[in-house]
Amino acid sequence: MLRIVAVGAMLVALLISIKEQRLLQRANLVGYCSTVAQAEDGSEWQKCVPGRLSGRPGMELTHCTDWGTHGDAEYWNCPSALDDKARRE
């Protein structure tokens, strides 16, 4: 009985961590964006890297401007700081 409870708890923990996508991002399975620089006017530069399963996320819907790629990363200039809920991944 204890084994069943332990396996169930491990599965729940795994599902929660996958839902938050941090585990998938660290394993490079899904693409993600991160802030690399922030200007005084509130604008920021985002670096988006591709994942093996989902590819590189697009930032067109957040009013960001594509500034091109360097290596496998794509750089975007966003007019104001984005919160996590506004980011389209």
Distance bins in CASP14 RR format, pairs under 12 A and 6 or more apart:
PFRMAT RR
TARGET T0000
AUTHOR 0000-0000-0000
RMODE 2
METHOD distances of the structure
MODEL  1
1 7 0 0 0 0 0 1 0 0 0 0 0
1 8 0 0 0 0 0 1 0 0 0 0 0
2 8 0 0 0 0 0 1 0 0 0 0 0
2 9 0 0 0 0 0 1 0 0 0 0 0
3 9 0 0 0 0 0 1 0 0 0 0 0
3 10 0 0 0 0 0 1 0 0 0 0 0
4 10 0 0 0 0 0 1 0 0 0 0 0
4 11 0 0 0 0 0 1 0 0 0 0 0
5 11 0 0 0 0 0 1 0 0 0 0 0
5 12 0 0 0 0 0 1 0 0 0 0 0
6 12 0 0 0 0 0 1 0 0 0 0 0
6 13 0 0 0 0 0 1 0 0 0 0 0
7 13 0 0 0 0 0 1 0 0 0 0 0
7 14 0 0 0 0 0 1 0 0 0 0 0
8 14 0 0 0 0 1 0 0 0 0 0 0
8 15 0 0 0 0 1 0 0 0 0 0 0
9 15 0 0 0 0 0 1 0 0 0 0 0
9 16 0 0 0 0 0 1 0 0 0 0 0
10 16 0 0 0 0 0 1 0 0 0 0 0
10 17 0 0 0 0 0 1 0 0 0 0 0
11 17 0 0 0 0 0 1 0 0 0 0 0
11 18 0 0 0 0 0 1 0 0 0 0 0
12 18 0 0 0 0 0 1 0 0 0 0 0
12 19 0 0 0 0 0 1 0 0 0 0 0
13 19 0 0 0 0 0 1 0 0 0 0 0
13 20 0 0 0 0 0 1 0 0 0 0 0
13 23 0 0 0 0 0 1 0 0 0 0 0
14 20 0 0 0 0 0 1 0 0 0 0 0
14 23 0 0 0 0 1 0 0 0 0 0 0
14 24 0 0 0 0 0 1 0 0 0 0 0
15 23 0 0 0 0 0 1 0 0 0 0 0
16 22 0 0 0 0 0 1 0 0 0 0 0
16 23 0 0 0 0 1 0 0 0 0 0 0
17 23 1 0 1 0 0 0 0 0 0 0 0
17 24 0 0 0 0 1 0 0 0 0 0 0
17 25 0 0 0 0 0 1 0 0 0 0 0
17 26 0 0 0 0 1 0 0 0 0 0 0
17 27 0 0 0 0 0 1 0 0 0 0 0
18 24 1 0 0 1 0 0 0 0 0 0 0
18 25 0 0 0 0 0 1 0 0 0 0 0
18 26 0 0 0 0 0 1 0 0 0 0 0
18 27 0 0 0 0 0 1 0 0 0 0 0
18 29 0 0 0 0 1 0 0 0 0 0 0
18 30 0 0 0 0 0 1 0 0 0 0 0
20 26 0 0 0 0 0 1 0 0 0 0 0
20 30 0 0 0 0 0 1 0 0 0 0 0
20 32 0 0 0 0 0 1 0 0 0 0 0
20 84 0 0 0 0 0 1 0 0 0 0 0
21 27 0 0 0 0 0 1 0 0 0 0 0
21 29 0 0 0 0 1 0 0 0 0 0 0
21 30 1 0 0 1 0 0 0 0 0 0 0
21 31 0 0 0 0 1 0 0 0 0 0 0
21 32 1 0 0 1 0 0 0 0 0 0 0
21 51 0 0 0 0 0 1 0 0 0 0 0
21 53 0 0 0 0 0 1 0 0 0 0 0
21 54 0 0 0 0 1 0 0 0 0 0 0
21 57 0 0 0 0 0 1 0 0 0 0 0
21 84 0 0 0 0 0 1 0 0 0 0 0
21 87 0 0 0 0 0 1 0 0 0 0 0
21 89 1 0 0 1 0 0 0 0 0 0 0
22 29 0 0 0 0 0 1 0 0 0 0 0
22 30 0 0 0 0 1 0 0 0 0 0 0
22 31 0 0 0 0 0 1 0 0 0 0 0
22 32 0 0 0 0 1 0 0 0 0 0 0
22 84 0 0 0 0 0 1 0 0 0 0 0
22 89 0 0 0 0 0 1 0 0 0 0 0
23 29 0 0 0 0 1 0 0 0 0 0 0
23 30 0 0 0 0 1 0 0 0 0 0 0
23 32 0 0 0 0 0 1 0 0 0 0 0
24 30 1 0 1 0 0 0 0 0 0 0 0
24 31 0 0 0 0 1 0 0 0 0 0 0
24 32 0 0 0 0 1 0 0 0 0 0 0
24 51 0 0 0 0 1 0 0 0 0 0 0
24 52 0 0 0 0 1 0 0 0 0 0 0
24 53 1 0 0 1 0 0 0 0 0 0 0
24 54 0 0 0 0 1 0 0 0 0 0 0
24 55 0 0 0 0 0 1 0 0 0 0 0
24 89 0 0 0 0 0 1 0 0 0 0 0
25 31 1 0 0 1 0 0 0 0 0 0 0
25 32 1 0 1 0 0 0 0 0 0 0 0
25 33 0 0 0 0 0 1 0 0 0 0 0
25 34 0 0 0 0 1 0 0 0 0 0 0
25 48 0 0 0 0 0 1 0 0 0 0 0
25 49 0 0 0 0 1 0 0 0 0 0 0
25 50 0 0 0 0 0 1 0 0 0 0 0
25 51 0 0 0 0 1 0 0 0 0 0 0
25 52 0 0 0 0 0 1 0 0 0 0 0
25 53 0 0 0 0 0 1 0 0 0 0 0
25 54 0 0 0 0 0 1 0 0 0 0 0
25 55 0 0 0 0 0 1 0 0 0 0 0
25 57 0 0 0 0 0 1 0 0 0 0 0
25 89 0 0 0 0 1 0 0 0 0 0 0
26 32 0 0 0 0 1 0 0 0 0 0 0
26 49 0 0 0 0 0 1 0 0 0 0 0
26 51 0 0 0 0 0 1 0 0 0 0 0
27 51 0 0 0 0 1 0 0 0 0 0 0
27 52 0 0 0 0 1 0 0 0 0 0 0
27 53 0 0 0 0 1 0 0 0 0 0 0
27 54 0 0 0 0 0 1 0 0 0 0 0
28 49 1 0 0 1 0 0 0 0 0 0 0
28 50 0 0 0 0 1 0 0 0 0 0 0
28 51 1 0 1 0 0 0 0 0 0 0 0
28 52 1 0 1 0 0 0 0 0 0 0 0
28 53 0 0 0 0 1 0 0 0 0 0 0
28 54 0 0 0 0 0 1 0 0 0 0 0
28 55 0 0 0 0 0 1 0 0 0 0 0
28 56 0 0 0 0 0 1 0 0 0 0 0
28 72 0 0 0 0 0 1 0 0 0 0 0
29 49 0 0 0 0 0 1 0 0 0 0 0
29 50 0 0 0 0 0 1 0 0 0 0 0
29 51 1 0 0 1 0 0 0 0 0 0 0
29 52 1 0 1 0 0 0 0 0 0 0 0
29 53 1 0 1 0 0 0 0 0 0 0 0
29 54 1 0 0 1 0 0 0 0 0 0 0
29 55 0 0 0 0 1 0 0 0 0 0 0
30 48 0 0 0 0 0 1 0 0 0 0 0
30 49 0 0 0 0 0 1 0 0 0 0 0
30 50 0 0 0 0 1 0 0 0 0 0 0
30 51 1 0 1 0 0 0 0 0 0 0 0
30 52 0 0 0 0 1 0 0 0 0 0 0
30 53 1 0 1 0 0 0 0 0 0 0 0
30 54 1 0 1 0 0 0 0 0 0 0 0
30 55 1 0 0 1 0 0 0 0 0 0 0
30 56 0 0 0 0 0 1 0 0 0 0 0
30 57 0 0 0 0 1 0 0 0 0 0 0
30 89 1 0 0 1 0 0 0 0 0 0 0
31 47 0 0 0 0 0 1 0 0 0 0 0
31 48 1 0 0 1 0 0 0 0 0 0 0
31 49 1 0 1 0 0 0 0 0 0 0 0
31 50 1 0 1 0 0 0 0 0 0 0 0
31 51 1 0 1 0 0 0 0 0 0 0 0
31 52 0 0 0 0 1 0 0 0 0 0 0
31 53 0 0 0 0 1 0 0 0 0 0 0
31 54 1 0 1 0 0 0 0 0 0 0 0
31 55 1 0 1 0 0 0 0 0 0 0 0
31 56 1 0 0 1 0 0 0 0 0 0 0
31 57 1 0 1 0 0 0 0 0 0 0 0
31 58 0 0 0 0 1 0 0 0 0 0 0
31 59 0 0 0 0 0 1 0 0 0 0 0
31 72 0 0 0 0 0 1 0 0 0 0 0
31 73 0 0 0 0 0 1 0 0 0 0 0
31 74 0 0 0 0 0 1 0 0 0 0 0
31 87 0 0 0 0 0 1 0 0 0 0 0
31 88 0 0 0 0 0 1 0 0 0 0 0
31 89 1 0 0 1 0 0 0 0 0 0 0
32 46 0 0 0 0 0 1 0 0 0 0 0
32 47 0 0 0 0 1 0 0 0 0 0 0
32 48 1 0 0 1 0 0 0 0 0 0 0
32 49 1 0 0 1 0 0 0 0 0 0 0
32 50 0 0 0 0 1 0 0 0 0 0 0
32 51 1 0 0 1 0 0 0 0 0 0 0
32 53 0 0 0 0 0 1 0 0 0 0 0
32 54 0 0 0 0 1 0 0 0 0 0 0
32 55 0 0 0 0 0 1 0 0 0 0 0
32 56 0 0 0 0 1 0 0 0 0 0 0
32 57 1 0 0 1 0 0 0 0 0 0 0
32 58 0 0 0 0 0 1 0 0 0 0 0
32 59 0 0 0 0 0 1 0 0 0 0 0
32 73 0 0 0 0 0 1 0 0 0 0 0
32 74 0 0 0 0 0 1 0 0 0 0 0
32 84 0 0 0 0 0 1 0 0 0 0 0
32 87 0 0 0 0 1 0 0 0 0 0 0
32 88 0 0 0 0 0 1 0 0 0 0 0
32 89 1 0 0 1 0 0 0 0 0 0 0
33 44 0 0 0 0 0 1 0 0 0 0 0
33 45 0 0 0 0 0 1 0 0 0 0 0
33 46 1 0 1 0 0 0 0 0 0 0 0
33 47 1 0 0 1 0 0 0 0 0 0 0
33 48 1 0 1 0 0 0 0 0 0 0 0
33 49 1 0 0 1 0 0 0 0 0 0 0
33 50 0 0 0 0 0 1 0 0 0 0 0
33 51 0 0 0 0 0 1 0 0 0 0 0
33 55 0 0 0 0 0 1 0 0 0 0 0
33 56 0 0 0 0 1 0 0 0 0 0 0
33 57 1 0 1 0 0 0 0 0 0 0 0
33 58 1 0 0 1 0 0 0 0 0 0 0
33 59 1 0 0 1 0 0 0 0 0 0 0
33 62 0 0 0 0 1 0 0 0 0 0 0
33 64 0 0 0 0 1 0 0 0 0 0 0
33 73 0 0 0 0 1 0 0 0 0 0 0
33 74 0 0 0 0 1 0 0 0 0 0 0
33 75 0 0 0 0 1 0 0 0 0 0 0
33 76 1 0 0 1 0 0 0 0 0 0 0
33 78 0 0 0 0 1 0 0 0 0 0 0
33 82 0 0 0 0 1 0 0 0 0 0 0
33 84 0 0 0 0 0 1 0 0 0 0 0
33 86 0 0 0 0 0 1 0 0 0 0 0
33 87 1 0 0 1 0 0 0 0 0 0 0
33 88 0 0 0 0 1 0 0 0 0 0 0
33 89 1 0 0 1 0 0 0 0 0 0 0
34 44 0 0 0 0 0 1 0 0 0 0 0
34 45 0 0 0 0 1 0 0 0 0 0 0
34 46 1 0 0 1 0 0 0 0 0 0 0
34 47 1 0 1 0 0 0 0 0 0 0 0
34 48 0 0 0 0 1 0 0 0 0 0 0
34 49 0 0 0 0 1 0 0 0 0 0 0
34 57 0 0 0 0 0 1 0 0 0 0 0
34 59 0 0 0 0 0 1 0 0 0 0 0
34 73 0 0 0 0 1 0 0 0 0 0 0
34 74 0 0 0 0 0 1 0 0 0 0 0
34 75 0 0 0 0 0 1 0 0 0 0 0
34 76 0 0 0 0 0 1 0 0 0 0 0
34 82 0 0 0 0 0 1 0 0 0 0 0
34 84 0 0 0 0 0 1 0 0 0 0 0
34 87 0 0 0 0 1 0 0 0 0 0 0
34 89 0 0 0 0 0 1 0 0 0 0 0
35 42 0 0 0 0 0 1 0 0 0 0 0
35 43 0 0 0 0 0 1 0 0 0 0 0
35 44 1 0 1 0 0 0 0 0 0 0 0
35 45 1 0 0 1 0 0 0 0 0 0 0
35 46 1 0 0 1 0 0 0 0 0 0 0
35 47 1 0 0 1 0 0 0 0 0 0 0
35 48 0 0 0 0 0 1 0 0 0 0 0
35 59 0 0 0 0 0 1 0 0 0 0 0
35 64 0 0 0 0 0 1 0 0 0 0 0
35 75 0 0 0 0 0 1 0 0 0 0 0
35 76 0 0 0 0 0 1 0 0 0 0 0
35 77 0 0 0 0 0 1 0 0 0 0 0
35 78 0 0 0 0 1 0 0 0 0 0 0
35 80 0 0 0 0 0 1 0 0 0 0 0
35 81 1 0 0 1 0 0 0 0 0 0 0
35 82 0 0 0 0 1 0 0 0 0 0 0
35 83 0 0 0 0 0 1 0 0 0 0 0
35 84 0 0 0 0 0 1 0 0 0 0 0
35 87 0 0 0 0 0 1 0 0 0 0 0
36 44 0 0 0 0 1 0 0 0 0 0 0
36 45 1 0 1 0 0 0 0 0 0 0 0
36 46 1 0 0 1 0 0 0 0 0 0 0
36 47 1 0 1 0 0 0 0 0 0 0 0
36 48 0 0 0 0 0 1 0 0 0 0 0
36 49 0 0 0 0 0 1 0 0 0 0 0
36 67 0 0 0 0 0 1 0 0 0 0 0
36 70 0 0 0 0 0 1 0 0 0 0 0
36 73 0 0 0 0 1 0 0 0 0 0 0
36 74 0 0 0 0 0 1 0 0 0 0 0
36 75 1 0 0 1 0 0 0 0 0 0 0
36 76 0 0 0 0 1 0 0 0 0 0 0
36 77 0 0 0 0 0 1 0 0 0 0 0
36 78 0 0 0 0 0 1 0 0 0 0 0
37 43 0 0 0 0 1 0 0 0 0 0 0
37 44 1 0 0 1 0 0 0 0 0 0 0
37 45 1 0 1 0 0 0 0 0 0 0 0
37 46 0 0 0 0 1 0 0 0 0 0 0
37 47 0 0 0 0 1 0 0 0 0 0 0
37 67 0 0 0 0 0 1 0 0 0 0 0
37 75 0 0 0 0 1 0 0 0 0 0 0
37 76 0 0 0 0 0 1 0 0 0 0 0
37 77 0 0 0 0 1 0 0 0 0 0 0
37 78 0 0 0 0 0 1 0 0 0 0 0
37 81 0 0 0 0 0 1 0 0 0 0 0
38 44 1 0 1 0 0 0 0 0 0 0 0
38 45 1 0 0 1 0 0 0 0 0 0 0
38 46 0 0 0 0 0 1 0 0 0 0 0
38 77 0 0 0 0 0 1 0 0 0 0 0
38 78 0 0 0 0 1 0 0 0 0 0 0
38 80 0 0 0 0 0 1 0 0 0 0 0
38 81 1 0 0 1 0 0 0 0 0 0 0
38 82 0 0 0 0 0 1 0 0 0 0 0
39 45 0 0 0 0 1 0 0 0 0 0 0
39 77 0 0 0 0 1 0 0 0 0 0 0
39 78 0 0 0 0 0 1 0 0 0 0 0
39 79 0 0 0 0 0 1 0 0 0 0 0
39 80 0 0 0 0 1 0 0 0 0 0 0
39 81 0 0 0 0 1 0 0 0 0 0 0
40 81 0 0 0 0 0 1 0 0 0 0 0
41 77 0 0 0 0 0 1 0 0 0 0 0
41 78 0 0 0 0 0 1 0 0 0 0 0
41 79 0 0 0 0 1 0 0 0 0 0 0
41 80 0 0 0 0 1 0 0 0 0 0 0
41 81 0 0 0 0 0 1 0 0 0 0 0
42 77 0 0 0 0 0 1 0 0 0 0 0
42 78 0 0 0 0 1 0 0 0 0 0 0
42 79 0 0 0 0 1 0 0 0 0 0 0
42 80 1 0 1 0 0 0 0 0 0 0 0
42 81 1 0 1 0 0 0 0 0 0 0 0
42 82 0 0 0 0 0 1 0 0 0 0 0
43 63 0 0 0 0 0 1 0 0 0 0 0
43 64 0 0 0 0 1 0 0 0 0 0 0
43 65 0 0 0 0 1 0 0 0 0 0 0
43 67 0 0 0 0 0 1 0 0 0 0 0
43 76 0 0 0 0 0 1 0 0 0 0 0
43 77 1 0 0 1 0 0 0 0 0 0 0
43 78 1 0 0 1 0 0 0 0 0 0 0
43 79 1 0 1 0 0 0 0 0 0 0 0
43 80 1 0 0 1 0 0 0 0 0 0 0
43 81 1 0 0 1 0 0 0 0 0 0 0
43 82 0 0 0 0 0 1 0 0 0 0 0
44 59 0 0 0 0 0 1 0 0 0 0 0
44 62 0 0 0 0 0 1 0 0 0 0 0
44 64 0 0 0 0 1 0 0 0 0 0 0
44 65 0 0 0 0 0 1 0 0 0 0 0
44 75 0 0 0 0 0 1 0 0 0 0 0
44 76 0 0 0 0 1 0 0 0 0 0 0
44 77 1 0 0 1 0 0 0 0 0 0 0
44 78 1 0 1 0 0 0 0 0 0 0 0
44 79 0 0 0 0 1 0 0 0 0 0 0
44 80 1 0 0 1 0 0 0 0 0 0 0
44 81 1 0 1 0 0 0 0 0 0 0 0
44 82 1 0 0 1 0 0 0 0 0 0 0
44 83 0 0 0 0 0 1 0 0 0 0 0
44 86 0 0 0 0 0 1 0 0 0 0 0
44 87 0 0 0 0 0 1 0 0 0 0 0
45 59 0 0 0 0 0 1 0 0 0 0 0
45 64 0 0 0 0 1 0 0 0 0 0 0
45 65 0 0 0 0 0 1 0 0 0 0 0
45 66 0 0 0 0 0 1 0 0 0 0 0
45 67 1 0 0 1 0 0 0 0 0 0 0
45 68 0 0 0 0 0 1 0 0 0 0 0
45 70 0 0 0 0 0 1 0 0 0 0 0
45 73 0 0 0 0 0 1 0 0 0 0 0
45 74 0 0 0 0 0 1 0 0 0 0 0
45 75 1 0 0 1 0 0 0 0 0 0 0
45 76 1 0 0 1 0 0 0 0 0 0 0
45 77 1 0 1 0 0 0 0 0 0 0 0
45 78 1 0 0 1 0 0 0 0 0 0 0
45 79 0 0 0 0 0 1 0 0 0 0 0
45 81 0 0 0 0 0 1 0 0 0 0 0
45 82 0 0 0 0 0 1 0 0 0 0 0
46 56 0 0 0 0 0 1 0 0 0 0 0
46 57 0 0 0 0 1 0 0 0 0 0 0
46 58 0 0 0 0 1 0 0 0 0 0 0
46 59 1 0 0 1 0 0 0 0 0 0 0
46 62 0 0 0 0 1 0 0 0 0 0 0
46 63 0 0 0 0 0 1 0 0 0 0 0
46 64 1 0 0 1 0 0 0 0 0 0 0
46 65 0 0 0 0 0 1 0 0 0 0 0
46 66 0 0 0 0 0 1 0 0 0 0 0
46 67 0 0 0 0 1 0 0 0 0 0 0
46 68 0 0 0 0 0 1 0 0 0 0 0
46 73 0 0 0 0 1 0 0 0 0 0 0
46 74 0 0 0 0 1 0 0 0 0 0 0
46 75 1 0 0 1 0 0 0 0 0 0 0
46 76 1 0 1 0 0 0 0 0 0 0 0
46 77 1 0 0 1 0 0 0 0 0 0 0
46 78 1 0 1 0 0 0 0 0 0 0 0
46 79 0 0 0 0 0 1 0 0 0 0 0
46 80 0 0 0 0 0 1 0 0 0 0 0
46 81 0 0 0 0 0 1 0 0 0 0 0
46 82 1 0 0 1 0 0 0 0 0 0 0
46 86 0 0 0 0 0 1 0 0 0 0 0
46 87 0 0 0 0 1 0 0 0 0 0 0
46 88 0 0 0 0 0 1 0 0 0 0 0
46 89 0 0 0 0 0 1 0 0 0 0 0
47 56 0 0 0 0 0 1 0 0 0 0 0
47 57 0 0 0 0 0 1 0 0 0 0 0
47 59 0 0 0 0 0 1 0 0 0 0 0
47 64 0 0 0 0 0 1 0 0 0 0 0
47 67 0 0 0 0 0 1 0 0 0 0 0
47 68 0 0 0 0 0 1 0 0 0 0 0
47 69 0 0 0 0 0 1 0 0 0 0 0
47 70 0 0 0 0 1 0 0 0 0 0 0
47 71 0 0 0 0 0 1 0 0 0 0 0
47 72 0 0 0 0 0 1 0 0 0 0 0
47 73 1 0 1 0 0 0 0 0 0 0 0
47 74 1 0 0 1 0 0 0 0 0 0 0
47 75 1 0 1 0 0 0 0 0 0 0 0
47 76 1 0 0 1 0 0 0 0 0 0 0
47 77 0 0 0 0 0 1 0 0 0 0 0
47 78 0 0 0 0 0 1 0 0 0 0 0
48 54 0 0 0 0 0 1 0 0 0 0 0
48 55 0 0 0 0 1 0 0 0 0 0 0
48 56 1 0 1 0 0 0 0 0 0 0 0
48 57 1 0 1 0 0 0 0 0 0 0 0
48 58 1 0 0 1 0 0 0 0 0 0 0
48 59 1 0 0 1 0 0 0 0 0 0 0
48 60 0 0 0 0 0 1 0 0 0 0 0
48 62 0 0 0 0 0 1 0 0 0 0 0
48 64 0 0 0 0 1 0 0 0 0 0 0
48 66 0 0 0 0 1 0 0 0 0 0 0
48 67 0 0 0 0 0 1 0 0 0 0 0
48 68 0 0 0 0 0 1 0 0 0 0 0
48 69 0 0 0 0 1 0 0 0 0 0 0
48 70 0 0 0 0 0 1 0 0 0 0 0
48 71 0 0 0 0 0 1 0 0 0 0 0
48 72 0 0 0 0 1 0 0 0 0 0 0
48 73 1 0 0 1 0 0 0 0 0 0 0
48 74 1 0 1 0 0 0 0 0 0 0 0
48 75 1 0 0 1 0 0 0 0 0 0 0
48 76 1 0 0 1 0 0 0 0 0 0 0
48 78 0 0 0 0 0 1 0 0 0 0 0
48 82 0 0 0 0 0 1 0 0 0 0 0
48 87 0 0 0 0 1 0 0 0 0 0 0
48 88 0 0 0 0 0 1 0 0 0 0 0
48 89 0 0 0 0 1 0 0 0 0 0 0
49 55 0 0 0 0 1 0 0 0 0 0 0
49 56 1 0 0 1 0 0 0 0 0 0 0
49 57 0 0 0 0 1 0 0 0 0 0 0
49 58 0 0 0 0 0 1 0 0 0 0 0
49 69 0 0 0 0 0 1 0 0 0 0 0
49 70 0 0 0 0 0 1 0 0 0 0 0
49 71 0 0 0 0 1 0 0 0 0 0 0
49 72 1 0 0 1 0 0 0 0 0 0 0
49 73 1 0 1 0 0 0 0 0 0 0 0
49 74 1 0 0 1 0 0 0 0 0 0 0
49 75 0 0 0 0 0 1 0 0 0 0 0
49 76 0 0 0 0 0 1 0 0 0 0 0
49 89 0 0 0 0 0 1 0 0 0 0 0
50 56 1 1 0 0 0 0 0 0 0 0 0
50 57 0 0 0 0 1 0 0 0 0 0 0
50 58 0 0 0 0 0 1 0 0 0 0 0
50 69 0 0 0 0 0 1 0 0 0 0 0
50 71 0 0 0 0 0 1 0 0 0 0 0
50 72 1 0 0 1 0 0 0 0 0 0 0
50 73 0 0 0 0 1 0 0 0 0 0 0
50 74 0 0 0 0 1 0 0 0 0 0 0
50 89 0 0 0 0 0 1 0 0 0 0 0
51 57 0 0 0 0 1 0 0 0 0 0 0
51 72 0 0 0 0 1 0 0 0 0 0 0
51 73 0 0 0 0 0 1 0 0 0 0 0
51 74 0 0 0 0 0 1 0 0 0 0 0
51 89 0 0 0 0 0 1 0 0 0 0 0
52 72 0 0 0 0 0 1 0 0 0 0 0
54 89 0 0 0 0 1 0 0 0 0 0 0
55 72 0 0 0 0 1 0 0 0 0 0 0
55 74 0 0 0 0 0 1 0 0 0 0 0
55 89 0 0 0 0 0 1 0 0 0 0 0
56 66 0 0 0 0 0 1 0 0 0 0 0
56 68 0 0 0 0 0 1 0 0 0 0 0
56 69 0 0 0 0 1 0 0 0 0 0 0
56 71 0 0 0 0 0 1 0 0 0 0 0
56 72 0 0 0 0 1 0 0 0 0 0 0
56 73 0 0 0 0 1 0 0 0 0 0 0
56 74 1 0 1 0 0 0 0 0 0 0 0
56 75 0 0 0 0 0 1 0 0 0 0 0
56 76 0 0 0 0 0 1 0 0 0 0 0
56 88 0 0 0 0 0 1 0 0 0 0 0
56 89 0 0 0 0 1 0 0 0 0 0 0
57 64 0 0 0 0 0 1 0 0 0 0 0
57 66 0 0 0 0 0 1 0 0 0 0 0
57 73 0 0 0 0 0 1 0 0 0 0 0
57 74 0 0 0 0 1 0 0 0 0 0 0
57 76 0 0 0 0 1 0 0 0 0 0 0
57 82 0 0 0 0 0 1 0 0 0 0 0
57 87 1 0 0 1 0 0 0 0 0 0 0
57 88 1 0 0 1 0 0 0 0 0 0 0
57 89 1 0 1 0 0 0 0 0 0 0 0
58 64 0 0 0 0 1 0 0 0 0 0 0
58 65 0 0 0 0 0 1 0 0 0 0 0
58 66 0 0 0 0 1 0 0 0 0 0 0
58 74 1 0 0 1 0 0 0 0 0 0 0
58 75 0 0 0 0 0 1 0 0 0 0 0
58 76 1 0 0 1 0 0 0 0 0 0 0
58 78 0 0 0 0 0 1 0 0 0 0 0
58 87 0 0 0 0 1 0 0 0 0 0 0
58 88 1 0 0 1 0 0 0 0 0 0 0
58 89 0 0 0 0 1 0 0 0 0 0 0
59 65 0 0 0 0 1 0 0 0 0 0 0
59 66 1 0 0 1 0 0 0 0 0 0 0
59 67 0 0 0 0 0 1 0 0 0 0 0
59 68 0 0 0 0 0 1 0 0 0 0 0
59 74 0 0 0 0 1 0 0 0 0 0 0
59 75 0 0 0 0 1 0 0 0 0 0 0
59 76 1 0 1 0 0 0 0 0 0 0 0
59 77 0 0 0 0 1 0 0 0 0 0 0
59 78 1 0 0 1 0 0 0 0 0 0 0
59 79 0 0 0 0 0 1 0 0 0 0 0
59 82 0 0 0 0 1 0 0 0 0 0 0
59 86 0 0 0 0 1 0 0 0 0 0 0
59 87 1 0 0 1 0 0 0 0 0 0 0
59 88 1 0 0 1 0 0 0 0 0 0 0
59 89 0 0 0 0 1 0 0 0 0 0 0
60 66 1 0 0 1 0 0 0 0 0 0 0
60 74 0 0 0 0 0 1 0 0 0 0 0
60 76 0 0 0 0 1 0 0 0 0 0 0
60 78 0 0 0 0 0 1 0 0 0 0 0
60 88 1 0 0 1 0 0 0 0 0 0 0
61 76 0 0 0 0 0 1 0 0 0 0 0
61 78 0 0 0 0 0 1 0 0 0 0 0
61 82 0 0 0 0 0 1 0 0 0 0 0
61 86 0 0 0 0 1 0 0 0 0 0 0
61 87 0 0 0 0 1 0 0 0 0 0 0
61 88 1 0 1 0 0 0 0 0 0 0 0
61 89 0 0 0 0 0 1 0 0 0 0 0
62 76 0 0 0 0 1 0 0 0 0 0 0
62 77 0 0 0 0 0 1 0 0 0 0 0
62 78 1 0 0 1 0 0 0 0 0 0 0
62 79 0 0 0 0 1 0 0 0 0 0 0
62 80 0 0 0 0 1 0 0 0 0 0 0
62 81 0 0 0 0 0 1 0 0 0 0 0
62 82 1 0 1 0 0 0 0 0 0 0 0
62 83 0 0 0 0 0 1 0 0 0 0 0
62 84 0 0 0 0 0 1 0 0 0 0 0
62 85 0 0 0 0 0 1 0 0 0 0 0
62 86 1 0 1 0 0 0 0 0 0 0 0
62 87 1 0 0 1 0 0 0 0 0 0 0
62 88 1 0 1 0 0 0 0 0 0 0 0
62 89 0 0 0 0 0 1 0 0 0 0 0
63 76 0 0 0 0 0 1 0 0 0 0 0
63 77 0 0 0 0 0 1 0 0 0 0 0
63 78 1 0 0 1 0 0 0 0 0 0 0
63 79 1 0 1 0 0 0 0 0 0 0 0
63 80 0 0 0 0 1 0 0 0 0 0 0
63 82 0 0 0 0 1 0 0 0 0 0 0
63 86 0 0 0 0 1 0 0 0 0 0 0
63 88 0 0 0 0 0 1 0 0 0 0 0
64 74 0 0 0 0 0 1 0 0 0 0 0
64 75 0 0 0 0 1 0 0 0 0 0 0
64 76 1 0 1 0 0 0 0 0 0 0 0
64 77 1 0 0 1 0 0 0 0 0 0 0
64 78 1 0 1 0 0 0 0 0 0 0 0
64 79 1 0 0 1 0 0 0 0 0 0 0
64 80 0 0 0 0 1 0 0 0 0 0 0
64 81 0 0 0 0 0 1 0 0 0 0 0
64 82 0 0 0 0 1 0 0 0 0 0 0
64 86 0 0 0 0 0 1 0 0 0 0 0
64 87 0 0 0 0 1 0 0 0 0 0 0
64 88 0 0 0 0 1 0 0 0 0 0 0
65 74 0 0 0 0 0 1 0 0 0 0 0
65 75 0 0 0 0 1 0 0 0 0 0 0
65 76 1 0 0 1 0 0 0 0 0 0 0
65 77 1 0 1 0 0 0 0 0 0 0 0
65 78 1 0 0 1 0 0 0 0 0 0 0
65 79 0 0 0 0 1 0 0 0 0 0 0
66 74 1 0 0 1 0 0 0 0 0 0 0
66 75 1 0 0 1 0 0 0 0 0 0 0
66 76 1 0 1 0 0 0 0 0 0 0 0
66 77 0 0 0 0 1 0 0 0 0 0 0
66 78 0 0 0 0 0 1 0 0 0 0 0
67 73 0 0 0 0 0 1 0 0 0 0 0
67 74 0 0 0 0 1 0 0 0 0 0 0
67 75 1 0 1 0 0 0 0 0 0 0 0
67 76 1 0 0 1 0 0 0 0 0 0 0
67 77 1 0 1 0 0 0 0 0 0 0 0
67 78 0 0 0 0 0 1 0 0 0 0 0
68 74 1 0 1 0 0 0 0 0 0 0 0
68 75 1 0 1 0 0 0 0 0 0 0 0
68 76 0 0 0 0 1 0 0 0 0 0 0
68 77 0 0 0 0 0 1 0 0 0 0 0
69 75 1 0 0 1 0 0 0 0 0 0 0
69 76 0 0 0 0 0 1 0 0 0 0 0
76 82 0 0 0 0 1 0 0 0 0 0 0
76 87 0 0 0 0 0 1 0 0 0 0 0
76 88 0 0 0 0 0 1 0 0 0 0 0
78 86 0 0 0 0 1 0 0 0 0 0 0
78 87 0 0 0 0 1 0 0 0 0 0 0
78 88 0 0 0 0 0 1 0 0 0 0 0
79 86 0 0 0 0 0 1 0 0 0 0 0
80 86 0 0 0 0 1 0 0 0 0 0 0
81 87 0 0 0 0 0 1 0 0 0 0 0
82 88 0 0 0 0 1 0 0 0 0 0 0
82 89 0 0 0 0 0 1 0 0 0 0 0
END
